[in-house]
Amino acid sequence: MRCISLLVIVVALVSGCASSPRGVTSRTAISTPTVEALRDVPTPDVYLGDVVDPPVRVQDFTLPSSTGEPMSFSDLNGQWRVLFIGYMHCPDFCPTTLAEYRRVKALLSDAAEQVTFVYLSVDGARDTPEMLRTYLDNFDPAFVGFAGDDETLARIQPDYGFYYRRNLTTGSQMLYTIDHSTRSYLIDPDGLLRTTFTYQTEPQTMARAIAWYVQHET
């Protein structure tokens, strides 16, 4: 087991240093143990992401959601939350991350019942609740989406340190791209930001870390 853990650390460190698109980085196959096998793993032997120390209590927000009704982030308290911030017209980072969330969820097995995967759009003008629901259903119907607005995003930005910028000069008013950060954020059942993962963190690595938190921090 220690050999597998050391390999996870090596892969995580390599992924964390990469800033180029996924296509230029080779993928390494790693066998993933069950959640049961992680219960007695010592903390130092598990890569836990970029740990937020001390944890940050994130601000609540209420936004239109993929459920069809306004929803508060605190409505998901009691669950671990994996949050990604992007927009539906994103050609690469967003669909890749959501596809990998689907894989992370599968790797978590029964522990996935304690985890909700959340997609917060920085493009609420185009990403309506209905469109978010259709979009997320392509990955997992249980994924939850929020249509963000600039005021709300500006208020919660200090908690996460994310950024986004609309490139309005590259197209018409409704045909524009958005530069945005690509980290994933793990928030615990009490609303504390516990750790973050870089874009190229392997699903196996992320699943191990989330499983550790679920087993040891609840």
C-alpha positions in Angstrom: 0.0 0.0 0.0 2.9 2.4 0.8 4.3 1.9 -2.7 1.0 2.9 -4.2 0.7 5.9 -2.0 4.2 7.1 -2.9 3.3 6.8 -6.6 0.2 8.9 -6.0 2.3 11.7 -4.4 4.7 11.7 -7.4 1.8 11.9 -9.9 0.1 14.7 -7.9 3.3 16.8 -7.7 3.9 16.5 -11.5 0.3 17.4 -12.2 0.3 20.3 -9.8 3.3 21.9 -11.6 1.8 21.6 -15.1 0.0 24.6 -16.6 -0.3 23.5 -20.2 -3.4 21.8 -21.6 -3.9 18.2 -20.9 -3.0 17.1 -24.4 0.7 17.6 -23.8 0.8 15.6 -20.5 1.0 11.9 -20.6 -1.4 10.0 -18.3 -0.3 7.4 -15.9 -2.4 4.4 -15.0 -2.8 3.9 -11.2 -4.7 1.2 -9.5 -7.2 2.6 -7.0 -7.9 0.9 -3.7 -11.4 0.7 -2.3 -12.6 3.3 0.2 -12.5 0.5 2.8 -8.7 0.1 2.2 -8.2 3.8 2.9 -9.7 3.8 6.4 -6.4 3.1 8.2 -4.1 5.0 5.9 -1.9 7.5 7.9 -2.4 11.1 6.8 1.2 11.7 5.5 0.9 8.8 3.0 -2.2 10.3 1.2 -2.0 13.3 -1.1 -4.7 15.6 0.2 -4.5 18.3 -2.4 -3.3 21.9 -1.7 -4.6 22.0 1.9 -6.2 25.2 3.1 -4.8 25.8 6.6 -6.6 27.1 8.4 -9.8 26.1 6.6 -11.9 29.0 5.3 -15.6 29.3 6.0 -17.0 30.1 2.6 -19.8 32.6 2.3 -23.3 31.4 1.4 -25.0 32.4 -1.8 -28.4 31.9 -3.4 -28.6 31.7 -7.2 -30.8 30.2 -10.0 -29.9 26.6 -10.2 -30.1 23.5 -12.4 -32.9 22.3 -10.1 -35.2 24.8 -11.7 -35.5 26.9 -8.5 -33.2 29.3 -6.7 -31.0 27.4 -4.4 -28.5 28.3 -1.7 -25.1 26.7 -1.4 -25.9 26.1 2.2 -28.8 23.8 1.1 -26.0 21.3 0.4 -24.6 21.5 4.0 -24.2 18.0 5.4 -22.5 16.9 2.2 -18.9 17.2 1.1 -18.9 19.4 -2.0 -16.5 19.4 -5.0 -16.8 22.8 -6.7 -15.7 23.9 -10.1 -16.1 27.4 -11.5 -16.4 27.9 -15.2 -18.9 28.4 -18.1 -20.8 26.2 -20.5 -19.2 27.5 -23.7 -15.7 26.6 -22.4 -14.2 24.3 -25.0 -11.7 22.4 -22.9 -11.2 22.8 -19.1 -14.9 22.6 -18.1 -16.0 19.5 -20.1 -12.8 17.7 -19.2 -13.2 18.5 -15.5 -16.8 17.4 -15.4 -16.0 14.2 -17.3 -13.3 13.5 -14.7 -15.7 14.3 -11.8 -17.9 11.5 -13.2 -14.9 9.2 -12.9 -14.0 10.4 -9.4 -17.6 9.7 -8.3 -17.4 6.2 -9.7 -14.1 5.6 -7.9 -15.6 6.8 -4.6 -18.1 4.0 -4.8 -20.4 4.1 -1.7 -18.6 7.2 -0.3 -20.0 9.2 -3.3 -23.3 9.3 -1.4 -21.7 11.8 0.9 -20.3 14.0 -1.9 -22.1 16.5 -4.2 -20.4 17.8 -7.4 -21.1 21.4 -8.1 -20.7 23.6 -11.2 -20.8 27.3 -10.7 -21.1 29.3 -13.9 -19.5 32.7 -14.3 -21.7 33.3 -17.3 -25.2 33.4 -15.9 -26.4 35.6 -18.8 -26.0 32.6 -21.2 -26.0 29.7 -18.8 -29.6 29.6 -17.8 -30.8 27.0 -15.3 -32.5 25.0 -18.0 -29.3 25.0 -20.1 -27.2 24.1 -17.1 -29.5 21.1 -16.4 -29.2 19.8 -20.0 -25.5 20.4 -20.0 -24.8 18.6 -16.7 -27.0 15.7 -17.6 -24.4 14.8 -20.2 -22.1 14.0 -17.3 -24.2 13.1 -14.4 -27.8 14.0 -13.6 -26.9 14.4 -9.9 -24.4 17.2 -10.6 -25.7 20.6 -9.4 -25.3 23.8 -11.3 -25.6 27.5 -10.3 -25.9 30.4 -12.7 -23.7 33.0 -11.2 -23.9 36.8 -11.5 -21.0 39.3 -11.2 -22.2 40.7 -7.9 -22.4 37.3 -6.2 -19.1 36.1 -7.7 -17.3 39.3 -6.6 -18.5 38.7 -3.0 -17.4 35.1 -2.7 -14.2 35.4 -4.8 -11.9 36.1 -1.8 -13.0 32.8 -0.2 -11.7 30.8 -3.1 -9.2 33.0 -5.0 -10.7 32.2 -8.4 -10.7 34.6 -11.3 -12.5 35.1 -14.6 -12.4 37.6 -17.4 -14.7 38.0 -20.4 -13.1 38.6 -23.7 -15.8 40.9 -25.2 -13.6 42.1 -28.0 -13.2 38.7 -29.6 -16.8 38.4 -30.8 -20.3 39.7 -30.7 -22.2 40.4 -27.5 -23.3 36.8 -27.2 -20.3 35.2 -28.8 -17.4 35.7 -26.5 -14.9 33.5 -24.5 -14.0 33.7 -20.8 -10.7 33.2 -19.3 -11.1 31.5 -15.9 -9.2 29.7 -13.2 -9.4 25.9 -13.2 -9.0 24.6 -9.7 -11.4 22.3 -8.0 -12.4 23.1 -4.4 -13.4 20.7 -1.6 -15.8 22.1 0.9 -16.8 20.1 4.0 -20.3 19.4 5.3 -20.0 22.4 7.6 -19.1 24.9 4.8 -15.4 25.0 5.3 -13.0 25.0 2.4 -10.6 22.3 3.2 -8.4 21.8 0.1 -8.1 22.5 -3.6 -6.9 20.5 -6.6 -5.2 21.7 -9.7 -6.8 21.1 -13.1 -4.6 18.2 -14.0 -5.0 16.2 -10.8 -5.7 12.6 -11.9 -9.2 11.3 -11.0 -7.6 8.5 -8.9 -5.6 11.0 -6.9 -8.6 13.2 -6.3 -10.8 10.2 -5.3 -8.2 9.0 -2.8 -8.0 12.4 -1.2 -11.8 12.9 -1.0 -12.2 9.4 0.3 -9.7 10.1 3.1 -11.5 13.3 4.1 -14.9 11.5 4.1 -13.5 8.7 6.3 -11.4 10.7 8.7 -13.0 14.1 8.9 -16.6 13.3 9.5 
